[in-house]
Amino acid sequence: MTQQRIAELVPILQVAMGPAILISGVGLLLLTMTNRFGRIIDRSRILADARRTGGDEERALAETQISILWRRARLVRMAIVFGCLSVLLAAALVIVLFIAALARLEIAWIVVALFAACLLTLIASLVVFLQEIDSSLEALNFDLFGRRS
């Protein structure tokens, strides 16, 4: 690679930093989401055991809590899927930027589409995550007051 070609790649590296930083940030969000998912799974296992071994009243309480946790687990899983898609789209964007620079292709519409899709899936992930947070309040309401909101 000639010195001139390397100099041409420097602006591409600068442009690729945005998606790379986005990957890092979404990675931290995914870490948070997977931790919540793990806690939901752990709590569900405890309640499933209580449902198997408890009395009628304890089984009924466990059943209600398990249904709330099942909904929360599905929401967190969906948020994680959207977050992973966002990261994959950002990674694809970096690759497309480099291929376009090396092959001298004019594919701005692909870059814009990938970036927009990346941000839209990130938004979807966060919206679903907020729904899960709201569901956790429903579970807390049940634990504190014995009723669903």
C-alpha positions as semicolon CSV with decimal commas, in nm:
position;residue;x (nm);y (nm);z (nm)
1;M;0,000;0,000;0,000
2;T;0,144;0,336;-0,096
3;Q;0,181;0,631;0,133
4;Q;-0,094;0,812;-0,057
5;R;-0,340;0,523;-0,012
6;I;-0,267;0,517;0,361
7;A;-0,327;0,891;0,378
8;E;-0,662;0,835;0,204
9;L;-0,764;0,586;0,471
10;V;-0,709;0,824;0,764
11;P;-1,040;1,009;0,706
12;I;-1,215;0,671;0,679
13;L;-1,067;0,570;1,014
14;Q;-1,196;0,894;1,162
15;V;-1,545;0,831;1,023
16;A;-1,535;0,470;1,147
17;M;-1,473;0,587;1,503
18;G;-1,839;0,688;1,547
19;P;-1,976;0,337;1,487
20;A;-1,690;0,188;1,692
21;I;-1,780;0,407;1,990
22;L;-2,146;0,316;1,938
23;I;-2,048;-0,053;1,956
24;S;-1,874;0,009;2,288
25;G;-2,168;0,198;2,435
26;V;-2,426;-0,057;2,325
27;G;-2,198;-0,329;2,463
28;L;-2,230;-0,172;2,807
29;L;-2,609;-0,158;2,768
30;L;-2,607;-0,525;2,670
31;L;-2,405;-0,605;2,981
32;T;-2,670;-0,436;3,194
33;M;-2,948;-0,618;3,013
34;T;-2,785;-0,960;3,042
35;N;-2,732;-0,902;3,415
36;R;-3,102;-0,823;3,454
37;F;-3,187;-1,129;3,247
38;G;-2,972;-1,347;3,473
39;R;-3,139;-1,212;3,785
40;I;-3,483;-1,277;3,638
41;I;-3,383;-1,635;3,555
42;D;-3,239;-1,692;3,903
43;R;-3,551;-1,553;4,072
44;S;-3,773;-1,764;3,846
45;R;-3,589;-2,080;3,948
46;I;-3,639;-1,999;4,316
47;L;-4,011;-1,937;4,259
48;A;-4,047;-2,254;4,051
49;D;-3,906;-2,450;4,342
50;A;-4,149;-2,274;4,580
51;R;-4,433;-2,358;4,344
52;R;-4,338;-2,727;4,347
53;T;-4,289;-2,759;4,722
54;G;-4,513;-2,495;4,878
55;G;-4,867;-2,499;5,002
56;D;-5,168;-2,381;4,802
57;E;-5,131;-2,014;4,895
58;E;-4,755;-2,016;4,836
59;R;-4,807;-2,187;4,499
60;A;-5,062;-1,924;4,393
61;L;-4,827;-1,640;4,488
62;A;-4,535;-1,807;4,311
63;E;-4,749;-1,864;4,001
64;T;-4,839;-1,496;3,975
65;Q;-4,479;-1,386;4,026
66;I;-4,355;-1,640;3,771
67;S;-4,597;-1,504;3,510
68;I;-4,466;-1,151;3,569
69;L;-4,105;-1,274;3,551
70;W;-4,179;-1,467;3,231
71;R;-4,307;-1,149;3,067
72;R;-4,003;-0,955;3,192
73;A;-3,763;-1,223;3,065
74;R;-3,921;-1,208;2,721
75;L;-3,893;-0,828;2,716
76;V;-3,528;-0,833;2,822
77;R;-3,453;-1,100;2,562
78;M;-3,615;-0,883;2,293
79;A;-3,415;-0,579;2,411
80;I;-3,096;-0,787;2,395
81;V;-3,179;-0,905;2,043
82;F;-3,236;-0,548;1,924
83;G;-2,914;-0,436;2,097
84;C;-2,716;-0,715;1,931
85;L;-2,864;-0,624;1,593
86;S;-2,757;-0,265;1,651
87;V;-2,400;-0,377;1,722
88;L;-2,396;-0,605;1,418
89;L;-2,520;-0,323;1,195
90;A;-2,254;-0,087;1,334
91;A;-1,985;-0,348;1,265
92;A;-2,119;-0,398;0,912
93;L;-2,112;-0,021;0,867
94;V;-1,741;-0,008;0,954
95;I;-1,667;-0,288;0,708
96;V;-1,871;-0,119;0,433
97;L;-1,688;0,210;0,494
98;F;-1,350;0,043;0,447
99;I;-1,455;-0,158;0,143
100;A;-1,604;0,153;-0,017
101;A;-1,283;0,347;0,051
102;L;-1,054;0,076;-0,082
103;A;-1,265;0,007;-0,392
104;R;-1,348;0,377;-0,437
105;L;-1,719;0,304;-0,444
106;E;-1,989;0,569;-0,413
107;I;-2,235;0,394;-0,184
108;A;-2,344;0,671;0,050
109;W;-2,701;0,539;0,049
110;I;-2,583;0,205;0,192
111;V;-2,386;0,385;0,464
112;V;-2,688;0,599;0,552
113;A;-2,920;0,297;0,552
114;L;-2,688;0,094;0,777
115;F;-2,640;0,382;1,020
116;A;-3,015;0,454;1,032
117;A;-3,092;0,085;1,087
118;C;-2,828;0,073;1,360
119;L;-2,985;0,365;1,545
120;L;-3,342;0,239;1,493
121;T;-3,259;-0,100;1,642
122;L;-3,087;0,076;1,932
123;I;-3,401;0,284;1,988
124;A;-3,615;-0,031;1,974
125;S;-3,386;-0,198;2,228
126;L;-3,415;0,093;2,468
127;V;-3,794;0,119;2,431
128;V;-3,835;-0,252;2,508
129;F;-3,591;-0,218;2,798
130;L;-3,803;0,064;2,940
131;Q;-4,108;-0,162;2,912
132;E;-3,923;-0,424;3,115
133;I;-3,834;-0,165;3,379
134;D;-4,204;-0,079;3,399
135;S;-4,287;-0,449;3,437
136;S;-4,041;-0,475;3,723
137;L;-4,250;-0,214;3,905
138;E;-4,553;-0,437;3,854
139;A;-4,361;-0,721;4,022
140;L;-4,257;-0,490;4,307
141;N;-4,617;-0,375;4,350
142;F;-4,724;-0,738;4,377
143;D;-4,448;-0,816;4,629
144;L;-4,530;-0,513;4,844
145;F;-4,907;-0,501;4,824
146;G;-5,010;-0,844;4,697
147;R;-5,180;-0,714;4,385
148;R;-5,096;-0,648;4,023
149;S;-5,110;-0,291;3,899
